[in-house]
Amino acid sequence: MTLLVFGKSGQIATELARRAPGAVFLGRKDADLCDPEGCAAAIHAHAPNAVINAAAYTAVDHAEDDEAVAMRVNADAPGAMAEACAAQGVPLLHISTDYVFDGSGDTAWHPGDGPGPLGVYGRTKLAGERAIVQAGGPHAILRTSWVFSAQGGNFVRTMLRLGRTREALSIVEDQVGGPTPAADIAAACLSISGALRENPGQTGIYHFAGWPDTSWKGFAEAIFGMTGHAVSITGIPTSDYPTPAKRPLNSRLDCRTTEHAFGITRPRWQTGLRDVLKELGDLRQ
């Protein structure tokens, strides 16, 4: 399968490169998502058998003051990709987010549940989903949450940095979701792309997140428990940690449809965390 990936240095793209070295990866210099027409042209030029969009505008807080650019990257570009893929009859797998939901309640969100994004990031990602569906080609929209890896900016790396200089931290405990290793997302992307190539009828929206669900406080405690850093964690409500963009309190994702369609089960995030810490050289021996 000739695979074309939008994204080169991000967490998921990096893990995809480890698993699909023969794929073509397009960084910003090769295909800028601020240029949707250029992204579509790249698909026509490479004529792939499948496309994965692992690139996005992910600066959640900054997006609040940068909506036009976020919309172009997260909505217009995926829409253009989807139209190009539909024209060639090739599947597009697009990474989306739990931020399309409003985070209410305490039950896991099903792919068919009504969206209600709280901020610009979620609105632009939802607009991207709708543009892909409207294009009418074979596609899989894979919503995920709380992505972490040994690369890039993520919660694990932030905790490790803070844990080296602080003895105590206050961490939000009323936001709950499934931390998801980028390595497992990459593996799922490749599996779903292959399945969709064989059976375009599996087109749809799917969820994929690590288990068991936990809070940011619980995640932090697991990180320091595995590293051996003596850091005292105090749980605080979201209201005590204001940010420009509102965060959903409930990021639980119901992933049963993904398991039923593709046989992909939720990864245990503690296993992925151990692998990441080992790669970073921070795992307590």
LOZAMI-517237 format. One record per residue: x, y, z of N, C-alpha, C in turn. Coordinates in nm, 3 decimals. Layout:
N
- X_Y_Z_X_Y_Z_X_Y_Z
...
! end
This chain:
285
- 0.084_-0.119_0.000_0.000_0.000_0.000_0.087_0.124_0.000
- 0.067_0.213_-0.096_0.138_0.340_-0.100_0.066_0.438_-0.009
- 0.131_0.475_0.099_0.068_0.557_0.202_0.127_0.697_0.201
- 0.040_0.797_0.202_0.081_0.936_0.210_0.035_0.992_0.344
- 0.128_1.051_0.419_0.098_1.103_0.553_0.124_1.253_0.558
- 0.023_1.328_0.599_0.042_1.469_0.626_0.086_1.482_0.771
- 0.205_1.537_0.790_0.267_1.542_0.922_0.400_1.471_0.917
- 0.497_1.524_0.989_0.631_1.466_0.983_0.698_1.461_1.120
- 0.681_1.566_1.197_0.752_1.575_1.324_0.663_1.564_1.447
- 0.533_1.556_1.428_0.441_1.545_1.540_0.448_1.408_1.607
- 0.378_1.396_1.719_0.384_1.271_1.796_0.336_1.150_1.716
- 0.221_1.162_1.652_0.165_1.048_1.579_0.243_1.022_1.451
- 0.281_1.128_1.380_0.358_1.111_1.257_0.492_1.043_1.285
- 0.555_1.080_1.396_0.683_1.018_1.432_0.667_0.869_1.455
- 0.559_0.831_1.523_0.534_0.689_1.548_0.493_0.617_1.420
- 0.422_0.685_1.332_0.390_0.624_1.203_0.516_0.594_1.123
- 0.612_0.686_1.128_0.737_0.667_1.053_0.812_0.544_1.102
- 0.802_0.514_1.230_0.868_0.396_1.285_0.804_0.268_1.233
- 0.674_0.274_1.206_0.600_0.155_1.167_0.577_0.142_1.017
- 0.590_0.251_0.946_0.568_0.251_0.801_0.679_0.330_0.732
- 0.802_0.279_0.738_0.915_0.354_0.681_0.903_0.378_0.531
- 0.820_0.300_0.464_0.805_0.316_0.320_0.703_0.422_0.281
- 0.634_0.477_0.380_0.534_0.580_0.351_0.601_0.713_0.316
- 0.525_0.799_0.251_0.572_0.934_0.218_0.516_1.029_0.322
- 0.606_1.102_0.389_0.565_1.195_0.495_0.586_1.338_0.448
- 0.482_1.418_0.460_0.488_1.557_0.415_0.487_1.650_0.535
- 0.600_1.720_0.556_0.607_1.821_0.660_0.554_1.953_0.608
- 0.567_2.056_0.689_0.513_2.187_0.652_0.577_2.241_0.525
- 0.706_2.213_0.506_0.774_2.261_0.385_0.723_2.191_0.260
- 0.672_2.069_0.278_0.624_1.991_0.164_0.477_2.018_0.134
- 0.398_2.040_0.240_0.254_2.065_0.224_0.206_2.143_0.346
- 0.192_2.272_0.329_0.149_2.359_0.438_-0.003_2.354_0.450
- -0.054_2.317_0.566_-0.199_2.307_0.583_-0.268_2.443_0.579
- -0.191_2.550_0.578_-0.249_2.683_0.555_-0.279_2.703_0.407
- -0.239_2.607_0.325_-0.262_2.610_0.180_-0.340_2.484_0.142
- -0.471_2.482_0.164_-0.551_2.362_0.136_-0.538_2.314_-0.008
- -0.533_2.408_-0.102_-0.521_2.368_-0.242_-0.389_2.295_-0.267
- -0.284_2.339_-0.197_-0.155_2.272_-0.211_-0.159_2.131_-0.154
- -0.234_2.112_-0.047_-0.249_1.978_0.011_-0.322_1.886_-0.086
- -0.425_1.937_-0.148_-0.498_1.857_-0.247_-0.408_1.824_-0.366
- -0.328_1.920_-0.408_-0.238_1.898_-0.520_-0.135_1.790_-0.488
- -0.090_1.786_-0.362_0.007_1.684_-0.321_-0.053_1.545_-0.333
- -0.180_1.531_-0.298_-0.246_1.401_-0.310_-0.256_1.359_-0.456
- -0.294_1.451_-0.541_-0.303_1.419_-0.684_-0.166_1.384_-0.740
- -0.062_1.453_-0.693_0.073_1.429_-0.746_0.129_1.294_-0.703
- 0.104_1.255_-0.577_0.161_1.130_-0.526_0.076_1.008_-0.562
- -0.052_1.031_-0.592_-0.144_0.922_-0.627_-0.131_0.803_-0.531
- -0.152_0.824_-0.402_-0.137_0.716_-0.304_-0.257_0.622_-0.303
- -0.241_0.511_-0.231_-0.352_0.418_-0.211_-0.431_0.452_-0.085
- -0.370_0.531_0.003_-0.437_0.574_0.125_-0.367_0.698_0.178
- -0.442_0.779_0.251_-0.388_0.904_0.308_-0.422_0.910_0.456
- -0.325_0.952_0.536_-0.348_0.976_0.679_-0.315_1.122_0.707
- -0.408_1.192_0.767_-0.380_1.330_0.809_-0.350_1.331_0.958
- -0.221_1.339_0.990_-0.176_1.340_1.129_-0.128_1.479_1.169
- -0.162_1.580_1.090_-0.121_1.717_1.119_-0.242_1.800_1.157
- -0.220_1.899_1.244_-0.332_1.983_1.289_-0.279_2.104_1.362
- -0.367_2.199_1.383_-0.341_2.314_1.470_-0.386_2.270_1.609
- -0.290_2.243_1.698_-0.324_2.184_1.827_-0.297_2.276_1.947
- -0.259_2.399_1.921_-0.235_2.494_2.031_-0.370_2.544_2.081
- -0.429_2.469_2.173_-0.567_2.491_2.215_-0.591_2.633_2.266
- -0.505_2.682_2.352_-0.524_2.816_2.408_-0.496_2.925_2.305
- -0.390_2.909_2.229_-0.355_3.010_2.129_-0.463_3.023_2.022
- -0.533_2.912_1.995_-0.637_2.913_1.892_-0.748_3.012_1.924
- -0.769_3.042_2.052_-0.875_3.135_2.090_-0.856_3.273_2.027
- -0.733_3.310_1.998_-0.704_3.438_1.936_-0.653_3.423_1.792
- -0.669_3.303_1.738_-0.613_3.275_1.605_-0.710_3.186_1.526
- -0.838_3.219_1.534_-0.940_3.129_1.480_-0.930_3.112_1.328
- -0.897_3.217_1.257_-0.892_3.208_1.111_-0.788_3.106_1.065
- -0.671_3.111_1.127_-0.565_3.016_1.089_-0.603_2.875_1.135
- -0.655_2.863_1.257_-0.696_2.732_1.307_-0.802_2.670_1.217
- -0.896_2.750_1.169_-1.001_2.700_1.081_-0.942_2.654_0.948
- -0.846_2.727_0.898_-0.785_2.690_0.770_-0.711_2.556_0.782
- -0.637_2.542_0.893_-0.557_2.420_0.913_-0.644_2.300_0.951
- -0.737_2.321_1.042_-0.815_2.210_1.097_-0.941_2.176_1.020
- -0.987_2.267_0.935_-1.112_2.243_0.863_-1.094_2.250_0.712
- -1.042_2.363_0.663_-1.031_2.381_0.518_-0.935_2.281_0.456
- -0.819_2.261_0.519_-0.720_2.168_0.463_-0.771_2.023_0.462
- -0.825_1.971_0.574_-0.880_1.836_0.568_-0.993_1.821_0.466
- -1.074_1.927_0.451_-1.179_1.922_0.351_-1.123_1.909_0.211
- -1.017_1.984_0.182_-0.953_1.977_0.051_-0.888_1.840_0.029
- -0.827_1.787_0.135_-0.770_1.652_0.125_-0.879_1.550_0.094
- -0.990_1.562_0.163_-1.099_1.466_0.145_-1.155_1.472_0.003
- -1.167_1.591_-0.051_-1.216_1.603_-0.188_-1.120_1.541_-0.288
- -0.989_1.561_-0.265_-0.889_1.501_-0.353_-0.891_1.349_-0.342
- -0.904_1.299_-0.219_-0.910_1.154_-0.198_-1.036_1.095_-0.262
- -1.148_1.166_-0.248_-1.273_1.117_-0.306_-1.262_1.110_-0.458
- -1.195_1.209_-0.516_-1.179_1.211_-0.662_-1.097_1.092_-0.711
- -1.005_1.046_-0.626_-0.919_0.933_-0.665_-0.971_0.800_-0.610
- -1.075_0.807_-0.526_-1.130_0.684_-0.469_-1.040_0.618_-0.367
- -0.959_0.698_-0.296_-0.870_0.642_-0.196_-0.917_0.685_-0.057
- -0.896_0.602_0.044_-0.945_0.635_0.179_-0.858_0.740_0.248
- -0.923_0.821_0.328_-0.856_0.920_0.411_-0.883_0.887_0.557
- -0.778_0.876_0.636_-0.792_0.862_0.780_-0.750_0.994_0.843
- -0.839_1.051_0.921_-0.817_1.184_0.979_-0.823_1.175_1.131
- -0.722_1.230_1.198_-0.718_1.230_1.344_-0.800_1.348_1.397
- -0.896_1.318_1.484_-0.973_1.424_1.547_-0.962_1.412_1.699
- -1.056_1.470_1.772_-1.035_1.493_1.914_-1.162_1.485_1.998
- -1.144_1.458_2.127_-1.254_1.461_2.222_-1.308_1.602_2.243
- -1.234_1.704_2.199_-1.276_1.843_2.218_-1.396_1.881_2.132
- -1.443_1.791_2.047_-1.566_1.820_1.972_-1.689_1.809_2.063
- -1.671_1.750_2.184_-1.781_1.737_2.279_-1.769_1.845_2.387
- -1.881_1.866_2.458_-1.881_1.971_2.561_-1.833_1.923_2.698
- -1.804_1.795_2.710_-1.749_1.743_2.835_-1.847_1.732_2.950
- -1.975_1.733_2.921_-2.075_1.721_3.028_-2.095_1.575_3.066
- -2.158_1.553_3.180_-2.190_1.418_3.225_-2.068_1.340_3.270
- -2.090_1.211_3.290_-1.980_1.125_3.334_-1.981_0.990_3.263
- -2.052_0.980_3.151_-2.051_0.858_3.071_-1.968_0.881_2.945
- -1.915_0.773_2.891_-1.828_0.783_2.775_-1.904_0.830_2.651
- -1.842_0.916_2.576_-1.903_0.968_2.453_-1.898_0.865_2.341
- -2.014_0.842_2.280_-2.025_0.752_2.164_-2.002_0.833_2.037
- -1.950_0.771_1.930_-1.928_0.845_1.806_-2.051_0.915_1.752
- -2.168_0.863_1.781_-2.290_0.924_1.730_-2.349_1.032_1.818
- -2.290_1.057_1.933_-2.342_1.160_2.022_-2.326_1.298_1.961
- -2.419_1.387_1.994_-2.416_1.522_1.940_-2.297_1.601_1.992
- -2.224_1.668_1.905_-2.109_1.747_1.948_-2.151_1.880_2.010
- -2.059_1.943_2.078_-2.084_2.073_2.139_-1.954_2.133_2.187
- -1.862_2.163_2.097_-1.730_2.212_2.137_-1.737_2.339_2.221
- -1.644_2.350_2.315_-1.641_2.462_2.407_-1.557_2.579_2.358
- -1.471_2.557_2.261_-1.380_2.662_2.217_-1.344_2.651_2.070
- -1.252_2.736_2.028_-1.212_2.745_1.887_-1.151_2.614_1.838
- -1.062_2.556_1.916_-0.998_2.432_1.872_-1.102_2.325_1.841
- -1.193_2.302_1.934_-1.296_2.202_1.911_-1.387_2.236_1.795
- -1.422_2.365_1.780_-1.508_2.405_1.667_-1.440_2.381_1.533
- -1.312_2.412_1.525_-1.242_2.395_1.397_-1.222_2.247_1.365
- -1.197_2.167_1.466_-1.183_2.024_1.442_-1.316_1.963_1.398
- -1.425_2.007_1.459_-1.557_1.959_1.419_-1.588_2.002_1.276
- -1.551_2.124_1.240_-1.573_2.171_1.102_-1.495_2.084_1.005
- -1.375_2.042_1.044_-1.296_1.953_0.960_-1.363_1.819_0.941
- -1.418_1.765_1.048_-1.490_1.638_1.038_-1.605_1.650_0.937
- -1.681_1.758_0.950_-1.798_1.775_0.863_-1.758_1.795_0.718
- -1.646_1.861_0.694_-1.598_1.881_0.557_-1.557_1.747_0.495
- -1.498_1.661_0.575_-1.456_1.530_0.526_-1.578_1.446_0.491
- -1.677_1.445_0.578_-1.799_1.368_0.551_-1.868_1.421_0.425
- -1.873_1.554_0.412_-1.941_1.614_0.296_-1.872_1.579_0.165
- -1.741_1.556_0.168_-1.669_1.524_0.044_-1.717_1.393_-0.017
- -1.768_1.304_0.065_-1.833_1.184_0.014_-1.743_1.067_-0.019
- -1.614_1.076_0.008_-1.524_0.965_-0.021_-1.509_0.870_0.096
- -1.440_0.760_0.077_-1.416_0.667_0.188_-1.327_0.733_0.292
- -1.366_0.724_0.418_-1.288_0.791_0.522_-1.312_0.728_0.657
- -1.218_0.751_0.747_-1.233_0.717_0.888_-1.186_0.838_0.967
- -1.273_0.891_1.048_-1.238_0.999_1.140_-1.213_0.935_1.276
- -1.091_0.944_1.324_-1.053_0.877_1.448_-1.033_0.981_1.558
- -1.130_0.988_1.648_-1.119_1.080_1.761_-1.039_1.014_1.872
- -0.945_1.089_1.927_-0.863_1.036_2.035_-0.845_1.143_2.141
- -0.772_1.110_2.247_-0.760_1.204_2.358_-0.627_1.188_2.432
- -0.583_1.295_2.494_-0.470_1.296_2.588_-0.348_1.220_2.532
- -0.306_1.259_2.413_-0.198_1.189_2.343_-0.064_1.215_2.412
- 0.016_1.111_2.424_0.150_1.128_2.482_0.250_1.036_2.412
- 0.376_1.078_2.415_0.485_1.001_2.356_0.616_1.056_2.410
- 0.726_1.005_2.358_0.858_1.054_2.399_0.897_1.179_2.323
- 0.815_1.219_2.226_0.846_1.337_2.144_0.744_1.447_2.168
- 0.782_1.568_2.131_0.688_1.679_2.128_0.644_1.726_2.265
- 0.546_1.815_2.265_0.492_1.868_2.388_0.372_1.788_2.434
- 0.378_1.730_2.551_0.266_1.654_2.605_0.277_1.649_2.757
- 0.174_1.597_2.821_0.164_1.598_2.966_0.279_1.522_3.033
- 0.316_1.410_2.976_0.422_1.330_3.037_0.553_1.408_3.041
- 0.590_1.466_2.930_0.715_1.542_2.925_0.710_1.666_3.015
- 0.592_1.728_3.023_0.578_1.843_3.113_0.595_1.801_3.258
- 0.534_1.691_3.298_0.548_1.643_3.435_0.693_1.607_3.467
- 0.762_1.546_3.375_0.902_1.511_3.398_0.987_1.635_3.418
- 0.959_1.737_3.338_1.035_1.863_3.352_1.008_1.928_3.487
- 0.881_1.936_3.525_0.847_1.998_3.652_0.896_1.915_3.770
- 0.892_1.785_3.755_0.932_1.696_3.864_1.079_1.703_3.898
- 1.158_1.757_3.808_1.302_1.769_3.835_1.336_1.889_3.921
- 1.243_1.983_3.931_1.272_2.107_4.003_1.174_2.137_4.116
- 1.065_2.062_4.126_0.964_2.091_4.227_0.935_1.968_4.312
- 0.906_1.995_4.439_0.873_1.887_4.531_0.722_1.866_4.544
- 0.644_1.965_4.500_0.499_1.956_4.509_0.434_2.021_4.389
- 0.324_1.962_4.343_0.251_2.014_4.227_0.102_2.006_4.254
- 0.028_2.103_4.200_-0.118_2.101_4.205_-0.168_2.064_4.066
- -0.243_1.955_4.056_-0.286_1.901_3.927_-0.438_1.887_3.925
- -0.498_1.924_3.814_-0.644_1.916_3.798_-0.693_1.772_3.815
- -0.798_1.755_3.894_-0.849_1.620_3.917_-0.995_1.601_3.876
- -1.061_1.708_3.824_-1.200_1.691_3.782_-1.216_1.680_3.631
- -1.106_1.670_3.558_-1.110_1.635_3.416_-1.071_1.488_3.404
- -1.154_1.410_3.337_-1.133_1.265_3.329_-1.134_1.221_3.183
- -1.037_1.136_3.148_-1.030_1.086_3.011_-0.934_0.969_3.002
- -0.905_0.929_2.879_-0.815_0.816_2.857_-0.684_0.860_2.796
- -0.575_0.862_2.872_-0.444_0.891_2.813_-0.414_0.790_2.702
- -0.362_0.838_2.590_-0.346_0.750_2.474_-0.205_0.758_2.418
- -0.131_0.648_2.418_0.004_0.648_2.361_-0.001_0.672_2.211
- 0.082_0.763_2.163_0.087_0.791_2.020_0.125_0.667_1.941
- 0.205_0.580_2.001_0.244_0.457_1.933_0.124_0.370_1.901
- 0.030_0.362_1.994_-0.091_0.281_1.971_-0.184_0.348_1.871
- -0.188_0.482_1.871_-0.268_0.552_1.771_-0.213_0.525_1.632
- -0.081_0.530_1.618_-0.018_0.504_1.488_-0.051_0.364_1.438
- -0.041_0.266_1.528_-0.072_0.129_1.489_-0.218_0.117_1.446
- -0.307_0.184_1.519_-0.449_0.181_1.483_-0.472_0.246_1.348
- -0.405_0.357_1.322_-0.420_0.427_1.194_-0.383_0.337_1.077
- -0.274_0.266_1.091_-0.229_0.178_0.982_-0.327_0.063_0.962
- -0.375_0.007_1.070_-0.471_-0.104_1.060_-0.602_-0.058_0.997
- -0.653_0.056_1.041_-0.780_0.106_0.990_-0.766_0.148_0.844
- -0.655_0.211_0.808_-0.634_0.251_0.669_-0.635_0.131_0.576
- -0.567_0.025_0.619_-0.565_-0.097_0.537_-0.703_-0.159_0.524
- -0.776_-0.163_0.635_-0.911_-0.221_0.633_-1.004_-0.139_0.545
- -0.991_-0.007_0.552_-1.078_0.080_0.474_-1.047_0.070_0.325
- -0.922_0.043_0.295_-0.884_0.022_0.154_-0.954_-0.102_0.098
- -0.962_-0.205_0.182_-1.025_-0.330_0.139_-1.177_-0.320_0.143
- -1.229_-0.242_0.237_-1.375_-0.233_0.254_-1.415_-0.088_0.281
- -1.437_-0.009_0.176_-1.477_0.131_0.195_-1.608_0.147_0.271
- -1.685_0.039_0.282_-1.811_0.045_0.355_-1.793_0.068_0.504
- -1.670_0.058_0.553_-1.642_0.084_0.694_-1.619_0.232_0.722
- -1.646_0.314_0.623_-1.638_0.459_0.639_-1.719_0.503_0.762
- -1.663_0.597_0.839_-1.737_0.647_0.954_-1.649_0.717_1.056
- -1.710_0.749_1.168_-1.641_0.815_1.279_-1.618_0.712_1.389
- -1.495_0.709_1.440_-1.456_0.610_1.541_-1.383_0.678_1.656
- -1.383_0.610_1.770_-1.312_0.659_1.888_-1.200_0.562_1.926
- -1.091_0.619_1.977_-0.979_0.536_2.020_-0.906_0.609_2.132
- -0.906_0.550_2.251_-0.838_0.611_2.366_-0.789_0.502_2.460
- -0.689_0.537_2.539_-0.633_0.442_2.633_-0.727_0.415_2.750
- -0.701_0.308_2.821_-0.780_0.272_2.939_-0.687_0.232_3.051
- -0.730_0.237_3.175_-0.861_0.285_3.221_-0.866_0.437_3.224
- -0.987_0.492_3.222_-1.002_0.636_3.232_-0.947_0.684_3.367
- -0.890_0.803_3.366_-0.831_0.858_3.487_-0.837_1.010_3.482
- -0.795_1.074_3.587_-0.786_1.220_3.589_-0.642_1.261_3.558
- -0.622_1.390_3.534_-0.486_1.439_3.514_-0.404_1.412_3.641
- -0.466_1.426_3.757_-0.397_1.397_3.882_-0.354_1.250_3.887
- -0.446_1.161_3.851_-0.413_1.020_3.850_-0.302_0.987_3.752
- -0.305_1.053_3.637_-0.201_1.033_3.536_-0.066_1.079_3.591
- -0.064_1.195_3.655_0.060_1.248_3.712_0.115_1.155_3.819
- 0.028_1.103_3.903_0.073_1.012_4.008_0.136_0.887_3.948
- 0.080_0.837_3.838_0.136_0.720_3.772_0.274_0.751_3.714
- 0.287_0.869_3.656_0.416_0.909_3.598_0.524_0.911_3.705
- 0.498_0.979_3.817_0.599_0.989_3.922_0.619_0.857_3.995
- 0.516_0.775_3.997_0.531_0.644_4.057_0.628_0.557_3.979
- 0.628_0.572_3.846_0.717_0.493_3.762_0.859_0.551_3.755
- 0.872_0.680_3.778_1.004_0.741_3.771_1.074_0.744_3.906
- 0.996_0.737_4.012_1.055_0.743_4.144_1.080_0.883_4.194
- 1.034_0.985_4.119_1.049_1.122_4.164_0.959_1.147_4.286
- 1.015_1.202_4.391_0.938_1.229_4.513_0.866_1.362_4.501
- 0.752_1.359_4.433_0.673_1.479_4.412_0.536_1.461_4.477
- 0.499_1.555_4.562_0.368_1.551_4.627_0.264_1.613_4.535
- 0.155_1.540_4.510_0.050_1.585_4.419_-0.076_1.622_4.496
- -0.122_1.744_4.474_-0.248_1.789_4.533_-0.350_1.809_4.422
- -0.467_1.750_4.437_-0.571_1.765_4.336_-0.645_1.897_4.350
- -0.670_1.962_4.236_-0.744_2.089_4.235_-0.853_2.084_4.128
- -0.958_2.163_4.142_-1.061_2.170_4.038_-1.014_2.255_3.920
- -1.076_2.235_3.807_-1.041_2.312_3.687_-1.054_2.462_3.713
- -1.150_2.500_3.795_-1.172_2.642_3.824_-1.051_2.707_3.890
- -0.964_2.627_3.952_-0.845_2.681_4.015_-0.728_2.693_3.919
- -0.747_2.647_3.795_-0.641_2.653_3.696_-0.699_2.710_3.566
- -0.732_2.839_3.566_-0.797_2.901_3.448_-0.705_2.906_3.327
- -0.761_2.881_3.212_-0.688_2.888_3.084_-0.773_2.964_2.983
- -0.713_3.019_2.878_-0.790_3.091_2.777_-0.901_3.007_2.715
- -0.873_2.879_2.692_-0.973_2.789_2.633_-1.030_2.697_2.740
- -1.160_2.677_2.737_-1.224_2.585_2.830_-1.191_2.441_2.792
- -1.163_2.359_2.892_-1.137_2.217_2.871_-1.261_2.136_2.906
- -1.290_2.030_2.830_-1.401_1.942_2.869_-1.367_1.865_2.996
- -1.462_1.858_3.088_-1.439_1.782_3.211_-1.447_1.632_3.186
- -1.535_1.593_3.096_-1.553_1.452_3.065_-1.502_1.421_2.925
- -1.384_1.362_2.918_-1.325_1.325_2.789_-1.327_1.174_2.766
- -1.411_1.104_2.842_-1.421_0.960_2.824_-1.476_0.931_2.683
- -1.416_0.834_2.614_-1.460_0.798_2.480_-1.502_0.651_2.475
- -1.619_0.626_2.420_-1.669_0.490_2.400_-1.605_0.435_2.273
- -1.520_0.335_2.289_-1.442_0.284_2.176_-1.491_0.149_2.124
- -1.611_0.109_2.165_-1.659_-0.023_2.128_-1.683_-0.038_1.978
- -1.723_0.069_1.911_-1.746_0.061_1.766_-1.615_0.031_1.693
- -1.506_0.089_1.739_-1.376_0.064_1.678_-1.334_-0.081_1.696
- -1.358_-0.133_1.815_-1.323_-0.273_1.840_-1.408_-0.367_1.754
- -1.536_-0.335_1.743_-1.627_-0.420_1.665_-1.592_-0.417_1.517
- -1.559_-0.299_1.463_-1.533_-0.287_1.320_-1.396_-0.337_1.279
- -1.296_-0.312_1.363_-1.157_-0.340_1.323_-1.082_-0.435_1.416
- -1.145_-0.478_1.524_-1.078_-0.567_1.617_-0.968_-0.499_1.696
- -0.975_-0.368_1.709_-0.871_-0.292_1.779_-0.923_-0.257_1.919
- -0.857_-0.307_2.021_-0.899_-0.283_2.158_-0.827_-0.161_2.216
- -0.885_-0.105_2.320_-0.823_0.009_2.386_-0.690_-0.032_2.449
- -0.585_0.044_2.425_-0.455_0.010_2.484_-0.449_0.048_2.632
- -0.380_-0.030_2.709_-0.359_0.005_2.850_-0.250_0.112_2.856
- -0.288_0.232_2.900_-0.194_0.344_2.892_-0.074_0.328_2.984
- -0.090_0.251_3.094_0.025_0.231_3.182_0.139_0.159_3.110
- 0.103_0.067_3.020_0.204_-0.004_2.942_0.275_0.093_2.847
- 0.196_0.177_2.779_0.255_0.276_2.691_0.340_0.377_2.766
- 0.296_0.415_2.886_0.372_0.509_2.968_0.507_0.450_3.006
- 0.506_0.325_3.043_0.632_0.259_3.078_0.729_0.261_2.958
- 0.678_0.235_2.840_0.761_0.235_2.719_0.818_0.374_2.692
- 0.735_0.477_2.710_0.779_0.614_2.686_0.886_0.655_2.786
- 0.864_0.624_2.913_0.962_0.660_3.015_1.094_0.586_2.994
- 1.085_0.463_2.949_1.207_0.387_2.919_1.283_0.452_2.804
- 1.209_0.495_2.700_1.274_0.562_2.586_1.341_0.691_2.629
- 1.277_0.762_2.720_1.332_0.889_2.769_1.441_0.872_2.873
- 1.460_0.749_2.919_1.561_0.724_3.021_1.518_0.761_3.160
- 1.385_0.769_3.183_1.333_0.812_3.313_1.263_0.700_3.390
- 1.263_0.581_3.337_1.195_0.471_3.405_1.280_0.420_3.520
- 1.220_0.413_3.638_1.292_0.362_3.755_1.321_0.214_3.736
- 1.443_0.177_3.755_1.484_0.037_3.734_1.454_-0.047_3.859
! end
